[in-house]
Amino acid sequence: MISGFMQPQIEHGAWWMVDGNCGIDYIPADFCGADEIGDFVESTHFYGKPEIVIGYGARLSAPGYMDCTEWCVFATEQEARDYLEEMYGD
């Protein structure tokens, strides 16, 4: 069970997936265009081009604050829930 300040957030939609020198990052596709992705990730070198993937994004977020973890995207909602529980559960 996840409890505390940060709350689970799961959203279905289209995501930019970019593989870079700091790992794989996911950004909501409606948040920015492919040419703007570099402004929203830590990576400075990218392996290949950004791709659009459809799936369930999962992260923890603090309602009313800007605090949140990075998005991670999964094929099913259950996989997203299992990830959050495994990574951040008590």
matplotlib code that plots the C-alpha trace (Angstrom):
import matplotlib.pyplot as plt

x = [0.0, 1.3, 0.6, 1.9, 2.5, 2.9, -0.1, -0.3, -1.1, -1.9, -2.9, -3.6, -2.5, 0.3, 3.8, 7.1, 9.7, 13.3, 16.4, 19.3, 22.6, 20.6, 18.2, 14.7, 12.4, 8.6, 6.9, 3.2, 2.9, 0.5, 3.0, 5.6, 6.7, 9.5, 11.8, 11.3, 12.0, 15.5, 14.1, 12.4, 14.9, 18.3, 19.9, 22.2, 22.8, 20.0, 20.1, 17.8, 14.7, 11.9, 9.0, 5.3, 4.0, 0.5, 0.1, -0.5, 1.9, 2.6, 4.2, 3.8, 2.7, 2.0, -1.4, -1.2, 2.6, 5.2, 6.8, 6.6, 8.6, 9.4, 6.8, 7.2, 4.8, 3.2, 1.0, -1.7, -3.2, -2.5, 1.2, 1.3, -0.3, 2.0, 5.1, 4.0, 3.4, 6.7, 8.7, 7.1, 4.8, 5.3]
y = [0.0, 3.4, 6.1, 9.5, 12.8, 11.4, 9.8, 7.3, 8.8, 6.7, 8.1, 6.4, 8.1, 8.8, 9.3, 10.4, 7.7, 8.9, 6.8, 8.9, 8.8, 9.1, 6.3, 6.1, 9.0, 9.4, 12.7, 13.1, 13.6, 16.5, 18.3, 19.0, 18.2, 16.0, 19.0, 20.2, 17.0, 17.9, 20.7, 18.2, 15.4, 15.1, 13.3, 15.3, 12.5, 10.5, 7.0, 7.1, 9.3, 9.9, 7.4, 7.7, 4.9, 4.3, 3.1, 3.7, 6.2, 5.8, 8.0, 9.4, 13.0, 15.4, 17.0, 20.8, 20.7, 20.3, 17.2, 14.0, 11.1, 10.3, 8.8, 5.1, 3.7, 0.2, -1.7, -2.3, -0.4, -3.4, -3.4, 0.3, -0.3, -3.2, -1.1, 1.7, -0.8, -2.6, 0.6, 2.8, 0.6, 0.2]
z = [0.0, -0.9, 1.7, 2.6, 0.9, -2.6, -4.3, -7.2, -10.6, -13.6, -17.0, -20.3, -23.5, -26.0, -24.7, -26.2, -25.3, -25.6, -24.9, -23.8, -21.9, -18.6, -19.4, -21.0, -20.3, -21.0, -21.6, -22.3, -26.1, -25.7, -23.4, -26.1, -29.7, -30.7, -31.3, -27.7, -25.8, -24.9, -22.8, -20.5, -19.9, -18.3, -21.2, -23.4, -26.0, -27.5, -29.1, -32.1, -32.5, -30.0, -30.5, -29.7, -27.5, -26.3, -22.7, -19.0, -17.5, -13.7, -11.2, -7.7, -7.4, -4.5, -5.1, -5.1, -5.4, -8.1, -6.4, -8.5, -9.7, -13.3, -15.6, -16.5, -19.1, -19.3, -21.7, -19.1, -16.1, -13.8, -14.8, -13.9, -10.5, -9.8, -10.7, -8.2, -5.5, -6.0, -6.3, -3.7, -1.5, 2.3]

ax = plt.figure().add_subplot(projection="3d")
ax.plot(x, y, z, "-o")
ax.set_aspect("equal")
plt.show()
